[in-house]
Amino acid sequence: MRSFLLAILLSLLWIGMSGHFEPLLLILGALSVTGVSILVWRMRIVDREGVPVQHGLRTAGYGFWLAREMVTSALSVARTVTSRRMAIQPQALTVEGVPGDPVAQTLYANSITLTPGTATLDVDDGHLLVHALTDEAAAGVRSGEMRRRVLATLKPADRPIEEALRPPTD
């Protein structure tokens, strides 16, 4: 089932990125998708982590939210660096990550880096070292909204978000 969904997603990606519907390109795309699907099936990497379909529409919702955050942050950074005063306040801060869940930790760290004005410098023991260009960017990271949304997106359906937000007790 996951291999089939992977093939559909790859096909949609191929068509969406090429934008061409000539028969030769469609045949080459189908061959590429088939080859990749067979390859990943043979490598046995089509699993919950490689093709996380269990998250469904929550992932798309997070993607749209992240895209909006990227645009608003890009406008904020552009406004900051083009102003005459150029009021940047570079700083490094440590924030709580997502210990015990490498997929959520990676998504969280990459989301911070994708947001203009912030970059994840290091991930260690459930904490992230983040560089922020301005106080506004640092406040956004400190607020924990992105972490909460990552956890809400990737939480198992049978586990409440409040439980996912609690640090592990090992």
QUIPE-V276401 format. One record per residue. RES is the residue in one small letter. BURIAL is 1 if it has 16 or more other C-alpha atoms within 10 Angstrom, else 0. Layout:
RES/BURIAL  RES/BURIAL
This chain:
m/0  r/1  s/1  f/0  l/0  l/1  a/1  i/0  l/0  l/1  s/1  l/0  l/0  w/1  i/1  g/0  m/0  s/0  g/0  h/0  f/0  e/0  p/0  l/0  l/0  l/1  i/0  l/0  g/1  a/1  l/0  s/1  v/1  t/0  g/0  v/1  s/1  i/0  l/0  v/0  w/0  r/0  m/0  r/0  i/0  v/1  d/0  r/0  e/0  g/0  v/0  p/0  v/0  q/0  h/1  g/0  l/0  r/1  t/1  a/0  g/0  y/1  g/0  f/0  w/0  l/1  a/0  r/0  e/1  m/1  v/0  t/0  s/1  a/0  l/0  s/1  v/1  a/0  r/0  t/1  v/0  t/0  s/0  r/0  r/0  m/0  a/0  i/0  q/0  p/0  q/0  a/0  l/0  t/1  v/1  e/1  g/1  v/1  p/0  g/0  d/0  p/0  v/0  a/1  q/1  t/0  l/1  y/1  a/1  n/0  s/1  i/1  t/1  l/1  t/1  p/1  g/1  t/1  a/1  t/1  l/0  d/0  v/1  d/0  d/0  g/1  h/1  l/1  l/1  v/1  h/1  a/1  l/1  t/1  d/0  e/1  a/1  a/1  a/0  g/1  v/1  r/1  s/0  g/0  e/0  m/1  r/1  r/1  r/1  v/1  l/1  a/1  t/1  l/1  k/1  p/0  a/0  d/0  r/0  p/0  i/1  e/0  e/0  a/1  l/0  r/0  p/0  p/0  t/0  d/0
